[in-house]
């Protein structure tokens, strides 16, 4: 997926996220991000992310992945995406699916990619279904079953938190 498409999808996701998120520091960070002052935005998001705000955790991961306000690094983005995924953020599931699909900072793994895309679809992510279908077309039926099991286990893990 091209950078501009990912940026557009991220912006759309953030617009919906802002409408559902409490006003305050997060909204200020989103405003600064929208003004493209990435170093300042990252400095605003990071403390929120460190305090456990799931949307901020995703945003920090995205900004680091894209090199917005920090050096671009899939490896450094990965733990932020995982923290957001542990709180059920569909955009984080999608980002993890992308990393596993392409083998960026993690081993390329069709089963993991499918599982994360599946979780993103279940979470209502706008384009994850297309990616899920593309991934499925490259897999054997037993791999798909394994991936669905991984996704189910993840949801059970989240339900026990």
C-alpha positions as CSV (number, residue, x, y, z in Angstrom):
1,X,0.0,0.0,0.0
2,X,1.4,3.4,-0.9
3,X,2.4,5.8,1.8
4,X,-0.3,8.3,0.7
5,X,-3.0,5.7,0.9
6,X,-1.9,4.6,4.4
7,X,-1.7,8.2,5.5
8,X,-5.3,8.9,4.2
9,X,-6.6,5.7,5.9
10,X,-4.8,6.7,9.1
11,X,-6.3,10.2,9.0
12,X,-9.8,8.8,8.4
13,X,-9.4,6.4,11.3
14,X,-8.2,9.3,13.5
15,X,-11.2,11.4,12.6
16,X,-13.5,8.6,13.8
17,X,-11.3,8.0,16.8
18,X,-11.4,11.6,17.9
19,X,-15.2,11.7,17.8
20,X,-15.3,8.8,20.2
21,X,-12.5,9.9,22.4
22,X,-12.7,12.2,25.4
23,X,-11.7,15.8,24.9
24,X,-8.4,17.1,26.2
25,X,-4.8,16.3,25.6
26,X,-5.5,13.7,22.9
27,X,-7.6,16.2,21.0
28,X,-4.8,18.8,21.2
29,X,-2.3,16.2,20.0
30,X,-4.6,15.3,17.0
31,X,-4.9,19.0,16.2
32,X,-1.1,19.4,16.2
33,X,-0.8,16.3,14.1
34,X,-3.3,17.6,11.6
35,X,-1.2,20.8,11.3
36,X,1.7,18.5,10.4
37,X,3.9,19.6,13.3
38,X,5.0,16.0,13.8
39,X,7.7,16.4,16.4
40,X,5.4,18.4,18.6
41,X,2.5,16.0,18.0
42,X,4.7,13.0,18.9
43,X,5.8,14.7,22.1
44,X,2.1,15.2,23.0
45,X,1.0,11.6,22.1
46,X,3.9,9.8,23.8
47,X,3.0,10.7,27.4
48,X,-0.6,9.7,26.8
49,X,0.6,6.4,25.2
50,X,2.9,5.7,28.1
51,X,-0.1,6.2,30.5
52,X,-1.9,3.5,28.5
53,X,-4.1,5.4,26.1
54,X,-4.8,2.9,23.4
55,X,-5.4,5.4,20.6
56,X,-2.3,7.3,21.5
57,X,-0.3,4.1,21.5
58,X,-1.5,3.3,18.0
59,X,-0.7,6.9,16.9
60,X,2.8,6.8,18.3
61,X,3.4,3.5,16.4
62,X,2.1,5.0,13.2
63,X,4.2,8.2,13.5
64,X,7.3,6.2,14.2
65,X,6.6,3.8,11.3
66,X,6.1,6.8,9.0
67,X,9.1,8.8,10.3
68,X,6.8,11.6,11.5
69,X,8.7,13.4,14.4
70,X,11.1,10.5,14.7
71,X,13.3,8.3,12.6
72,X,11.2,5.8,10.6
73,X,11.5,2.4,12.2
74,X,9.2,-0.6,11.9
75,X,11.0,-2.2,14.8
76,X,10.3,0.8,17.1
77,X,6.7,1.0,15.9
78,X,6.0,-2.7,16.6
79,X,5.7,-2.5,20.5
80,X,3.4,0.5,20.2
81,X,1.1,-1.3,17.8
82,X,1.1,-4.3,20.1
83,X,0.2,-2.2,23.1
84,X,-2.8,-0.8,21.2
85,X,-3.7,-4.2,19.9
86,X,-3.8,-5.5,23.5
87,X,-6.6,-3.0,24.1
88,X,-8.5,-4.0,21.0
89,X,-7.6,-1.2,18.5
90,X,-8.6,-2.3,15.0
91,X,-6.1,0.0,13.3
92,X,-3.3,-1.6,15.4
93,X,-4.5,-5.1,14.3
94,X,-4.3,-3.9,10.7
95,X,-0.9,-2.4,11.1
96,X,0.4,-5.7,12.6
97,X,-1.1,-7.6,9.7
98,X,0.8,-5.3,7.4
99,X,4.1,-6.0,9.2
100,X,3.6,-9.7,9.2
101,X,2.4,-9.7,5.6
102,X,5.5,-7.9,4.4
103,X,8.0,-9.3,7.0
104,X,8.8,-5.8,8.4
105,X,10.6,-6.1,11.8
106,X,9.0,-9.5,12.2
107,X,9.4,-12.7,10.2
108,X,7.1,-12.8,7.2
109,X,4.2,-15.1,8.3
110,X,1.0,-15.7,6.4
111,X,-0.8,-17.2,9.4
112,X,0.0,-14.2,11.6
113,X,-0.9,-11.7,8.9
114,X,-4.2,-13.4,8.3
115,X,-5.0,-13.5,12.0
116,X,-4.3,-9.8,12.4
117,X,-6.3,-8.9,9.3
118,X,-9.1,-11.1,10.6
119,X,-9.1,-9.2,14.0
120,X,-9.1,-5.9,12.1
121,X,-12.1,-7.0,10.1
122,X,-13.9,-8.0,13.3
123,X,-13.0,-4.6,14.8
124,X,-14.6,-2.8,11.9
125,X,-11.5,-1.7,10.0
126,X,-12.5,-0.2,6.7
127,X,-10.1,-2.0,4.3
128,X,-8.9,-5.0,6.3
129,X,-11.4,-7.3,4.5
130,X,-9.7,-6.7,1.2
131,X,-6.3,-7.5,2.7
132,X,-7.8,-10.6,4.5
133,X,-9.1,-11.9,1.1
134,X,-5.8,-11.3,-0.6
135,X,-3.9,-13.1,2.2
136,X,-6.4,-16.0,2.1
137,X,-5.7,-16.4,-1.7
138,X,-2.1,-17.2,-0.9
139,X,-2.8,-19.7,1.8
140,X,-3.8,-23.4,2.2
141,X,-7.1,-24.1,4.0
142,X,-5.2,-25.6,7.0
143,X,-3.2,-22.3,7.3
144,X,-6.4,-20.3,7.3
145,X,-7.9,-22.5,10.0
146,X,-4.7,-22.1,12.1
147,X,-4.9,-18.3,11.6
148,X,-8.6,-18.2,12.6
149,X,-7.6,-20.1,15.8
150,X,-4.9,-17.6,16.5
151,X,-7.4,-14.8,16.2
152,X,-9.9,-16.5,18.4
153,X,-7.3,-17.1,21.1
154,X,-6.3,-13.4,20.9
155,X,-10.0,-12.4,21.5
156,X,-10.2,-14.8,24.4
157,X,-7.1,-13.3,25.9
158,X,-8.6,-9.8,25.5
159,X,-11.8,-11.0,27.1
160,X,-9.9,-12.1,30.2
161,X,-8.4,-8.7,30.8
